[in-house]
Amino acid sequence: MKHIILGAGGAISKVLVNELTLNNEKIKLAARHTKTISEIESIKTDLLNFNEVNDVIEEFSTVYLVAGLKYDINTWREQWPKIMRNTVEACGAKNAKLIFFDNVYSYGKVDGVMNEETPLNPCSKKGEVRAKLIEYLNSEIKNKNITAMIARAADFYGPYTERVSAISIGVLDKLLKGKKPQWFCNANVKHSFTYTGDCGKALYMLSKSESNFNQTWHMPTASPAETGEELIKIAAQKLNAKANYAVLKKWMFTLLGIFNSLLKELDEMMYQFQYDYIFDSSKFEKHFNFTPTTYEKGIEETIKSMKGMQ
């Protein structure tokens, strides 16, 4: 069986490749911009083109859709439905099993704990896009057009997240440069983060049995969730630095978003840092007897990864 990664190149693709390689699995990478990795097949693929997606997927393979698009609502609305439809139709035609790597945007603001039974109730434009993808995929599963699963994670941290994680960007990068760390909105509410290395292990473990498909799994995530302040203290202790920090308030994103397109796109997602954001992965942990990486260990490994890239 071959493992085919669509949208290869991001943090989750890299940790998944590491895990698949450790287990001597056959791997094919497919992305618009490919990089040569020793002894791994890599195919330039436009996920918006059905024929190219169909050509790269092989019979009875396991396909991972881990693509990351430009952080822009118009791009998401236009491209995500096409990518999902192309992937589902190609996998269905080739009897390939699909693992869709998802985030929590479709849940919206949740009062309490997020688990696999949490209803989709998006409160953002990007969340609405993600919810439609999930509804479509679940409909295709229900109609037996595809064998698939949804693997959902909280916000990331860990190796390869130097450009995509609030911990890496706002805390570790600042501390490594001798600057004051920053947090979003409120450093005193709890916020779960999923360690990328655990995602690589979990995706591979889930792929090994067909009984794991046609359902949703939360990626293993350390519990209890920590506050931003607690995470900053852990990071500062690891780097022998002061834990003094600044908080970027919600109004700052709204105001600066007038002049900065990325901050404008982030503005609608700041509810995730204004209130508790608690992610429950007990289903996976109990099923596989798996203990997620602690925040202390995860931050330590993230620092090592970031130092190695300097």
N, C-alpha and C positions, 0 to 999 in steps of 0.2 A: 504494500500500500504506500502511495506517495502522499506527502504532506505539502499542499500548495498554499502559499501565503499571498493573498491579494492585498495590494497596498503596502508592500514590503518597504522597510526603510526607517520606520518609526521605532519608538522605544519598545512597544510590545512585540513587534516583529523581531527585533534583535534578541530579546530574552527568549522568545520562542525558538528561534534558530539555535541559540545556545543549548536549549534543553533537547531539541530534536537531534542535534549533533552528538550530544553526550550519549544519546540512546541509539546512535547509529541508524537513524531513520533517513529515508530518501526524501529530499527537500527540493522544491521548486519555488523560486521567488518571482513574483510578477508585480511590476510597478511601472509607472510612466517613465521614471528615471531610475535605472538599475545600476547597481555597483557590483563589480566582480568580487565574489567571495570564493576563496579556494575550494574547489571540488563541489560547489553548489550551483545547480542549474539556475540561471537567471534570464528571464524573458521580459523584454520591453512590452508593456501592455497598457493600453488605455482602457480603464474600467468603464468608460462611457461608451465604448464600442462593443456591441454584443459579440460580433464575430471574433474579436481579439480575446474577449473573456472566454468564449466557448472553445477557442483553439487552445488556450493555456490549461484548461481544466481537463483532467484525464478520467477515464472510467474508474469508478469505485475508489476514487481518491478521497482524502479528507481535506476540505478547503477552509481556510481561515480568512474571514473578511475583517481586516484590521486597518483599513484605510483611514487616513486623516485628511480632511479637506481644509482649504483656506478658511480661517475663522471669520466667516462672513455670511450673514443670513441669506442673502440672495444666491450665493454660491451653493449653500446647503439646500435651499428650496429647489434649485434647478438640477443639481447633480446627484444628491443622495438617492432620490427615488429611481433614477436611471441606473445607478450603480447597483442598488439592491435588486431591481428587477432583472438586470442582466445576469447577476450572480445567481439568483434563484432559478431562473430559467435554464441557465447553462448547467448548473448542478443537477437539476431535475432530469435534464436530458441525458446526463452522463452517469446517473445513479451515484453521484458523489454526495458525501455528507458535508453539510455546511455548519461552521461555528462562527456566529456573528459576535464580534467583540463590541460591547455597548457601554454607554455611560449611564448616569442616573438622571439625565435631564428630563426624561419623559415622566419621572415621578413628580416633578414640581416640588413645591415646598411641603415637606412632610413634618407633621407634628408627632415626633416619636421616632421609632426605629424603621429604617428601610429594609425590607426583606423581599424575598421572591414573590410574596403575595401582595405587596403594596400595589394599589391600583395606579394606572397611568392617569396623571392629572397635571399635565404640564402648565406652568405659569410663565413661560417664556416662548418667544418665537422659535428658538432653536429646539426647545423641548417639544414643541408641537411637531416639528419635522421628525424628530427621533420617535415620537409616539406613533406617527403614521407608518414609519418603517417597521416598527414592532408589530403593529396591527396587521400590516400586509404579510409579514413573515409568518406570524402565528396563523393567519388565514390559510396560507399555503401549506403549512404543517398540518393543520386540521383537515384540509382537503386531500392530504396525502400526495401532494405534488412534490414534496421534498422531505428529506430527513435532515433536521437541523436543530440547533440549540442556540440559546442566547447566553453569552457569558458576560456578565455585567460587573464593572468595577467602580469603585469610588474614585476620587481624584488620585492621581499618581504621585509617587515619589520613588526614588531608587536610581539605579544605573540607567543612563541614556535619557534622563528627564531634565537635563540642564536648561532646556528651553521651554519646557511645558509644565513645570510643577511650581506651585506656590512656595513649597518648601525650598526647592532648588534655586529658583529665581529670587524670591524675596528674602530668604533667610541665609542659605548656605553661600550663595555667590557673594552676598554682601559681606558676610563674616570673613570669607576667604580673602576679600579685598580690603579688610580692615575697616569696613563701613558698618553703620547701624542697620540691623535687619528691619524688614518691613512686613507688616501683615495687613490683610484686607478687612476693613469694616469694624470687626470686633474680635479682639484676641482672647476674649473670655468665654466664648461659646465653644462647644466641642465640635471637632471636625475630623472625621475618619479619612485616612489616606491608605491606599492600597500599594503595597510594595511591588515594583515591577517584576523582580525575580520570582516572587510567588505566583504571579500571573503566568509566567512561562511554564512553571511546573504544573500549575493547575490546568492549563489548556491541554497540555500533553496527557495528563492523567484522565481528563474528561474524554479525550479522543479515543481512548483505548477500548471502550465498550459501547456498543450500540444502545444499551439500556440507558445510557446517560443522555441520549438525544431526545428531542421533542419536548424539551422543558427548559426552564431558565435556571441558571446557577449564578450565585454571587461569588466573585473571586475572593479567596481567603484574605481577610483584612483584620489587623490587630484590634483587639478589644481589651479594655474600654477605649473609646475614642479620647484623644487628648485635646486640650484647648490650644489655640495658637501660641499663647504665652508658654505653656508647658513644653511645646515642641521647640520653641526658640531657646528655652533654658537647656534642653537636651543638646541641641546643636552647639550652643555657646560653651557648654561644659566639654564637649568633644574637641572643640577647637581652642580651649583655654582663653575664651574671649568673654567680654561683658555681654550680659543678656538684655541690655537696654534696647528698646525697639520703638519704632514709629508705627502708627496705624494710619493707613490710607482710608479715609472715610468715604462712604457711598457718594456723597455730594461731589467729591473730587472727580470720581469717574464720570458722573453726569456732566459736570462742567467741562472737564478736559476732553470729554468725548466729542465736543463741538469741533475740536481742532485735531483730534487723533482718532482715526478709524478703528484701531484695535481696542482702545479704551471705550469707544462707543459700543462696540460689540460685546465687551465684557460687562458693561453696565447692567444689562438685564439679568445677568447671572449672579450678581452680588448678593442676592438673597441667600445663597449657599453659605456665605460668610457672616451674614447678619444673625442667623439663627443656628441652633444645633443641627448638625449634619451627621447623623449616626447610621452607619452601614453595618448590617448584620450578615455574616457569612457562615453562620452555624450549620446550615444545611450541608455545605461542602465539607466543613471541618469534621462533622460527625460521620458523614458518608465515607470519607477517605482517611479518617483519623489523622488529620493534618493540623499542625500548629502554625499559624501565620508568624512571619518574622516580626519581632518586637520593634517598636519605634526606636529604641536605643540602638539595636543592631542595624536596623534599616538605615537610619541616619548616618551611622558610622560607615556603612558600605557606600552610601551615596557620596559622602565626602571623599572616600578613596577614589571613586569613579571620576568625580569632578577634578580632583587633584591630578589624576592621570591624564586628563585632557588639556591641562594647562601648558 
